[in-house]
Amino acid sequence: MEAVIREAAPENFDGIFELLLELGKHFGDNKPVDGDKILSIYRGFLERTDRLEYVVEADGRLVAMMSLTIDESLYEDRPYMIIEELIVTAGCRGRGIGKRLISLAIVRTLERGCCVFCVETEAANEGATRFYRGRDFDRESILFEMELDRRGAGHN
């Protein structure tokens, strides 16, 4: 299986959407998914200069994707890069695809003059935690999250 990494294009949405659904199922997320809304967001990402979107194709199908965001903070004097999504379909994990995507992301991070390259993952996602630690990522912070309902009120 030869896996080819390239920049994402509008016509890749269906494959990316399937990867997102697979990720949601993996975490038992049963929330309704609005494909049209996600498509609109995806198209917007492709137009932004602070977003980098990549897909991986193998055997004629999309098997992985990665979204990167370049951001800035008042504390740092250079931008930083964040992996927003990195998804490899279950049947293709362990074949070096994720490792190749991380290598590409590091190159893009350095090209953009970023001072930090970071990723967030679910605390319970032991596979992702092992993967990122194996790529020299260190646990640097704890993320606090508050789920908000549609009215903006926090859940208890």
FENWORA-V532489 format. One record per residue. RES is the residue in one small letter. SS is DSSP state (H for helix, E for strand, L for the rest). PHI is phi in whole degrees, -180 to 180 (999 if undefined). PSI is psi in radians with two decimals (none if undefined). Layout:
res,ss,phi,psi
RES,SS,PHI,PSI
RES,SS,PHI,PSI
This chain:
res,ss,phi,psi
m,L,999,2.01
e,L,-96,2.14
a,E,-102,2.23
v,E,-112,2.19
i,E,-97,2.36
r,E,-153,2.92
e,E,-65,2.50
a,L,-71,2.69
a,L,-133,2.86
p,H,-53,-0.66
e,H,-71,-0.09
n,H,-86,-0.02
f,H,-59,-0.76
d,H,-58,-0.76
g,H,-67,-0.70
i,H,-65,-0.73
f,H,-60,-0.73
e,H,-63,-0.70
l,H,-64,-0.72
l,H,-63,-0.73
l,H,-64,-0.72
e,H,-61,-0.74
l,H,-63,-0.77
g,H,-60,-0.75
k,H,-63,-0.68
h,H,-57,-0.65
f,L,-94,0.10
g,L,70,0.45
d,L,-82,1.97
n,L,-106,0.28
k,L,-67,2.62
p,L,-64,2.49
v,L,-113,2.17
d,L,-99,1.65
g,H,-59,-0.65
d,H,-65,-0.69
k,H,-67,-0.74
i,H,-65,-0.68
l,H,-60,-0.75
s,H,-62,-0.75
i,H,-64,-0.79
y,H,-59,-0.81
r,H,-60,-0.69
g,H,-64,-0.70
f,H,-59,-0.71
l,H,-65,-0.37
e,H,-91,-0.25
r,L,-84,2.53
t,L,-86,-0.23
d,L,-97,0.15
r,E,-122,2.43
l,E,-125,2.20
e,E,-121,2.27
y,E,-130,2.61
v,E,-129,2.77
v,E,-125,2.23
e,E,-115,2.45
a,E,-148,2.43
d,L,52,0.67
g,L,76,0.20
r,E,-138,2.77
l,E,-80,2.16
v,E,-118,-0.15
a,E,-162,2.80
m,E,-151,2.74
m,E,-145,2.33
s,E,-116,2.30
l,E,-122,2.53
t,E,-126,2.38
i,E,-100,2.25
d,E,-137,3.00
e,L,-134,2.77
s,L,-134,2.82
l,L,-71,-0.48
y,L,-74,-0.69
e,L,-91,2.72
d,L,-103,0.13
r,L,-138,2.81
p,L,-70,2.94
y,E,-134,2.78
m,E,-113,2.42
i,E,-124,2.32
i,E,-81,2.03
e,E,-86,-0.80
e,E,-139,2.42
l,E,-143,1.90
i,E,-127,2.22
v,E,-118,2.22
t,L,-57,2.54
a,H,-52,-0.71
g,H,-70,-0.17
c,H,-115,0.07
r,L,-70,2.65
g,L,82,0.17
r,L,-109,0.17
g,L,89,0.03
i,H,-67,-0.84
g,H,-61,-0.71
k,H,-62,-0.73
r,H,-65,-0.68
l,H,-65,-0.74
i,H,-62,-0.75
s,H,-60,-0.76
l,H,-63,-0.75
a,H,-63,-0.67
i,H,-63,-0.76
v,H,-59,-0.83
r,H,-65,-0.63
t,H,-62,-0.81
l,H,-67,-0.71
e,H,-58,-0.63
r,L,-85,0.03
g,L,72,0.46
c,L,-77,2.58
c,L,-95,-0.35
v,E,-142,2.54
f,E,-125,2.08
c,E,-136,2.88
v,E,-148,2.63
e,L,-118,2.46
t,L,-142,2.78
e,L,-61,2.42
a,L,-59,-0.58
a,L,-83,-0.09
n,L,-84,1.41
e,H,-64,-0.62
g,H,-62,-0.80
a,H,-67,-0.69
t,H,-60,-0.82
r,H,-61,-0.76
f,H,-58,-0.88
y,H,-69,-0.69
r,H,-61,-0.63
g,L,-70,-0.21
r,L,-106,0.33
d,L,75,0.32
f,L,-80,2.45
d,L,-110,2.60
r,L,-78,1.98
e,L,-111,-0.36
s,L,-153,3.01
i,L,-118,2.27
l,L,-93,2.22
f,L,-102,2.42
e,L,-135,2.46
m,L,-124,2.02
e,L,-75,2.27
l,E,-114,2.45
d,L,-83,-3.09
r,L,-64,-0.38
r,L,-87,-0.11
g,L,90,0.06
a,L,-87,2.50
g,E,-73,2.66
h,L,-91,2.53
n,L,-99,none
